[in-house]
Amino acid sequence: MAKRKSLDDLCSEVIDELKKKIYKPIYILTGDEGYYIDIISDYIAENILDESEKAFNQHIIYGIDADVSRIIETARRFPMMANHQVVIVKEAQNLKKIEELEVYVKSPLKSTILVICHKIQPSGSGKGGEKAKKFFTQAAKIGVLFESKKLYDYQIPEWITIYLSNKGISIPPAPAELLKDYLGNDLSKIANELDKLIITLPPDTKKITTPHIEQNIGISKDFNRFELTKVIGQRNILVANRIADHFAKNPGGNHITITLSSIHQYFLKLFRYHFLEDKSERNVAVELGINPFFVNEYKAATRIYNPSKCVQVFALLREYDMRSKGLNNESTDNGELLRELLWRIMH
């Protein structure tokens, strides 16, 4: 079975065609991950036309301020003293009746490159719904339909590793996990922070380490959610409580809801591990979505937490999530709730 292409690969294919001056009349860039949408639309905006051509032939339209008739009217203009005109519709998810652009798709102007940037929320919300999807399908027949989907949390460390590798920088698994835990899965935000880290690397240094991250991003290598789940897996109550105390004193980036989610994801992996028939390092890494570097850590934790205990932990997490939101809890603060939860998990 052929390996499924990554979003990086698909994005590169679109860019490579553009570099070869192979232009399609319409580009539909849609999805809940804006990073790739911005890469493609920015490349088109910066590279298709010469600077002298852009004044008359490049049009940026915002969906919230425009209507379909204006976009069609603009797209049907002929370029002035240039071979092409570029029309980029940003925030097209705010465009009313976007499906009516199908009229233009049926008879596009070959000299126009129309780019629709349709960023949707993870829930899939956005104007148009099924009608918009039908329009996208029609547009794909004559142009490019690029669907930019949010990466899952477990995919982020690998994405970080590849992003840095493409810039000649390496990063070990542990610091990559630390960055994922702190930065989340917003690729634009991650790329921005990685670029800052690269700039701050000492001369002739081609490796990002945990101390470097700690010094330049402000993440504590000892007090973070990645380290918390690790010590829970080791049943290290003393260190877990130290981390909980740190979270209580520094609530800004350590909201209890996010911490509970991290613990839930950790125990979900432990629970799944118990029922894997093939417990080889490679298969465990693939099935749990973790770097092979961490397989032994999870394996050791499953000796402490059997399936029954994992189910108990899931119930505890639900209980403390509700309590953190005020249900059956009138006075206990979130710091104390987390310490109490950790004690119950590890006993």
C-alpha positions in Angstrom: 0.0 0.0 0.0 1.4 3.4 -1.0 2.1 5.7 1.9 -0.4 8.5 2.2 1.1 11.9 1.3 1.5 14.4 4.1 0.1 17.9 4.0 3.7 19.1 3.7 4.1 16.9 0.5 0.8 18.1 -0.9 1.6 21.7 -0.2 5.1 21.3 -1.8 3.4 19.8 -5.0 1.2 22.9 -5.3 4.1 25.2 -4.8 6.3 23.2 -7.2 3.7 23.6 -10.0 3.5 27.3 -9.4 7.3 27.6 -9.6 7.1 25.9 -13.0 4.5 28.5 -14.0 1.8 25.9 -14.3 -1.2 27.9 -13.2 -4.8 26.8 -12.6 -7.7 29.1 -12.9 -8.9 28.5 -9.4 -7.3 27.4 -6.1 -9.6 26.4 -3.3 -7.6 26.4 0.0 -9.9 25.1 2.8 -9.6 23.5 6.2 -9.1 24.2 9.9 -5.3 24.4 9.7 -4.5 27.9 8.4 -0.7 27.3 8.2 -0.7 25.7 4.7 -3.5 27.9 3.4 -1.3 30.9 4.2 1.8 29.3 2.7 0.2 28.7 -0.7 -1.8 32.0 -0.8 1.3 34.0 0.3 3.4 32.3 -2.4 0.9 33.2 -5.1 0.6 36.8 -3.8 4.4 37.3 -3.7 5.6 35.4 -6.8 3.1 35.2 -9.7 3.2 38.8 -10.7 6.2 41.2 -10.9 6.1 44.2 -8.6 5.3 46.4 -11.5 2.3 44.3 -12.5 0.7 44.0 -9.0 -0.7 47.5 -8.8 -3.3 46.9 -11.5 -3.5 43.1 -11.5 -3.4 41.8 -8.0 -6.6 42.1 -5.9 -7.1 41.1 -2.3 -10.7 40.8 -1.3 -12.0 39.9 2.2 -15.1 37.7 2.5 -16.7 39.6 5.2 -16.6 42.9 3.2 -17.6 41.5 -0.2 -20.2 39.5 -2.1 -20.1 36.9 -4.8 -21.0 39.3 -7.6 -18.0 41.6 -6.8 -15.7 38.6 -6.8 -17.0 37.4 -10.2 -16.8 40.9 -11.6 -13.2 41.2 -10.5 -12.2 37.7 -11.7 -13.7 38.4 -15.2 -11.5 41.5 -15.8 -8.6 41.2 -18.2 -5.1 41.9 -17.0 -3.5 45.2 -17.8 0.0 45.0 -19.3 0.5 41.5 -17.9 -0.3 37.9 -18.8 -2.3 37.2 -15.6 -4.3 38.8 -12.8 -4.4 37.4 -9.3 -7.6 37.6 -7.2 -7.2 36.4 -3.6 -10.3 36.1 -1.5 -9.3 35.9 2.2 -11.6 34.8 5.0 -13.9 33.3 2.4 -15.6 31.4 5.2 -17.4 34.7 5.9 -18.7 35.0 2.3 -22.4 34.6 2.0 -23.6 32.2 -0.7 -20.1 31.2 -1.7 -21.7 28.4 -3.8 -22.8 31.0 -6.3 -19.2 31.2 -7.5 -20.0 28.1 -9.4 -21.3 30.4 -12.1 -17.8 31.7 -12.6 -16.3 28.2 -12.4 -18.4 27.1 -15.4 -16.7 29.7 -17.5 -13.4 30.9 -15.9 -11.1 33.5 -17.5 -7.8 31.8 -18.3 -5.8 34.9 -17.5 -7.2 35.0 -14.0 -5.8 33.1 -11.0 -8.6 33.0 -8.4 -7.6 31.9 -4.9 -10.3 31.2 -2.3 -8.9 31.0 1.3 -11.6 29.3 3.3 -10.4 28.8 6.9 -13.0 26.8 8.9 -13.2 26.0 12.6 -12.3 22.5 13.9 -16.0 21.9 14.2 -16.4 22.5 10.5 -18.4 25.7 11.0 -18.5 28.3 8.3 -21.0 29.8 5.9 -22.2 27.5 3.1 -22.0 24.1 4.6 -22.9 21.3 2.1 -23.5 23.8 -0.7 -20.0 25.1 -0.3 -18.5 21.6 -0.4 -20.4 20.9 -3.6 -19.0 24.1 -5.1 -15.5 23.0 -4.0 -15.9 19.7 -5.8 -16.9 21.4 -9.0 -14.0 23.9 -8.7 -11.6 21.0 -8.2 -12.4 19.7 -11.7 -10.7 22.7 -13.3 -8.4 23.8 -10.5 -6.8 22.8 -7.2 -8.7 21.8 -4.1 -6.3 21.8 -1.1 -7.8 20.6 2.2 -5.7 21.7 5.1 -6.6 19.6 8.2 -5.5 20.2 11.7 -2.8 17.7 12.8 -3.5 15.5 15.8 -1.4 16.2 18.9 0.6 13.0 18.5 1.7 14.2 15.0 3.1 17.5 16.2 6.5 16.3 17.5 7.3 14.6 14.2 6.2 17.8 12.4 8.5 19.8 14.5 11.4 17.4 13.8 10.8 17.6 10.0 10.3 21.4 10.0 13.7 21.8 11.8 15.4 19.2 9.7 14.4 21.1 6.5 16.3 24.0 8.0 19.4 21.9 8.9 18.5 21.7 12.6 18.0 18.6 14.7 16.0 18.1 17.9 15.8 15.0 20.1 12.4 13.4 20.9 12.1 14.8 24.5 12.4 18.5 23.6 10.1 18.0 20.6 7.5 16.6 23.0 8.1 19.5 25.4 7.4 22.0 22.6 4.2 20.2 21.6 3.0 20.2 25.2 3.6 23.9 25.6 2.7 25.2 22.1 -0.3 23.0 21.2 -1.1 22.1 17.6 -1.3 25.6 16.0 1.3 25.1 13.2 1.7 28.9 12.5 2.4 29.5 16.2 4.9 26.6 16.4 6.7 27.6 13.2 7.0 31.1 14.6 8.5 29.9 17.9 10.9 27.5 16.1 12.1 30.3 13.8 12.9 32.3 16.9 14.7 29.4 18.5 16.8 29.0 15.4 17.9 32.6 15.5 18.9 32.3 19.2 21.1 29.2 18.6 24.8 29.8 19.3 27.1 30.0 16.2 27.8 26.6 14.7 25.1 25.0 16.8 22.7 22.8 14.8 20.7 21.2 17.6 17.9 22.4 19.8 17.9 21.0 23.3 15.7 21.2 26.3 17.9 23.8 28.1 17.9 26.0 25.0 14.1 25.8 24.9 13.9 26.6 28.6 16.1 29.7 28.2 14.5 31.1 25.2 10.8 30.2 25.3 10.3 30.2 29.1 9.2 26.6 29.5 10.4 24.9 32.6 12.1 21.6 31.9 11.0 20.3 35.3 7.5 21.7 35.7 5.4 21.1 32.6 2.6 18.7 31.6 4.9 16.4 29.7 7.0 15.9 32.8 3.9 15.6 34.9 2.5 12.6 33.0 6.0 11.0 33.0 6.2 11.1 36.8 2.6 9.9 37.1 3.6 6.9 35.0 6.5 6.3 37.4 4.2 6.8 40.4 6.6 9.5 41.7 4.2 11.2 44.1 6.8 13.7 45.5 7.8 15.2 42.1 4.1 15.1 40.8 3.1 17.3 43.8 6.0 19.7 43.1 4.7 20.1 39.6 1.2 20.6 40.9 2.4 23.3 43.3 4.2 25.0 40.4 1.0 24.9 38.3 -1.0 26.4 41.2 1.5 29.3 41.6 1.7 29.8 37.8 -1.8 29.3 36.5 -1.4 31.4 33.3 -0.1 28.6 31.1 -1.1 25.7 33.2 -4.9 25.8 33.2 -6.3 22.7 34.9 -8.6 21.8 32.0 -5.5 21.4 29.7 -3.7 19.5 32.4 -6.6 17.1 32.8 -6.7 16.6 29.0 -3.0 15.7 29.0 -3.4 13.2 31.7 -6.4 11.7 29.9 -4.4 11.3 26.7 -1.6 9.7 28.6 -3.8 7.1 30.2 -5.7 6.5 27.0 -2.4 5.4 25.5 -1.7 3.1 28.5 -5.1 1.6 28.2 -4.7 0.9 24.5 -1.2 -0.6 25.1 -2.7 -3.3 27.2 -4.8 -4.6 24.3 -2.2 -4.5 21.6 -1.5 -8.0 20.3 1.8 -6.9 18.8 3.8 -5.1 21.5 7.0 -4.7 19.5 8.6 -1.3 19.8 7.7 -0.3 16.2 4.1 -1.4 16.4 3.5 0.3 19.8 5.0 3.5 18.5 2.7 3.4 15.4 -0.5 2.4 17.3 -0.1 4.9 20.2 1.2 7.7 18.0 4.4 8.2 20.0 8.1 8.3 19.2 9.8 4.9 19.6 12.1 6.6 22.1 9.2 6.7 24.6 7.9 3.1 24.2 9.8 1.7 27.2 8.5 4.5 29.4 4.9 3.5 28.5 5.7 -0.1 28.9 7.0 0.4 32.4 3.9 2.5 33.3 1.5 -0.3 32.2 3.1 -2.5 34.9 1.8 0.0 37.5 -1.6 0.9 35.8 -3.6 -2.1 34.6 -6.7 -1.7 32.5 -9.0 -1.6 35.5 -6.9 1.2 37.1 -7.0 3.1 33.8 -10.8 3.0 33.8 -10.8 4.3 37.3 -8.6 7.2 36.3 -10.9 8.1 33.4 -13.7 8.3 36.0 -11.6 10.4 38.3 -10.7 12.8 35.4 -14.4 13.3 34.6 -15.2 14.0 38.3 -12.4 16.5 38.7 -13.2 18.2 35.4 -16.7 18.8 36.6 -15.5 19.9 40.1 -13.0 22.4 38.4 -16.0 23.9 36.7 -17.9 24.3 40.0 -20.0 21.2 40.2 -20.1 19.8 43.8 -17.2 22.2 44.7 -17.8 25.4 46.5 -14.4 26.4 47.8 -11.5 24.0 46.7 -9.2 25.9 44.3 -7.8 24.3 41.2 -4.3 23.8 42.7 -5.8 21.7 45.5 -8.0 19.8 43.2 -5.0 18.8 41.1 -3.0 17.7 44.1 -6.0 15.7 45.4 -6.5 14.1 41.9 -2.9 13.1 41.7 -3.0 11.4 45.1 -6.1 9.4 44.1 -4.5 8.4 40.8 -1.3 7.2 42.3 -2.8 5.3 45.3 
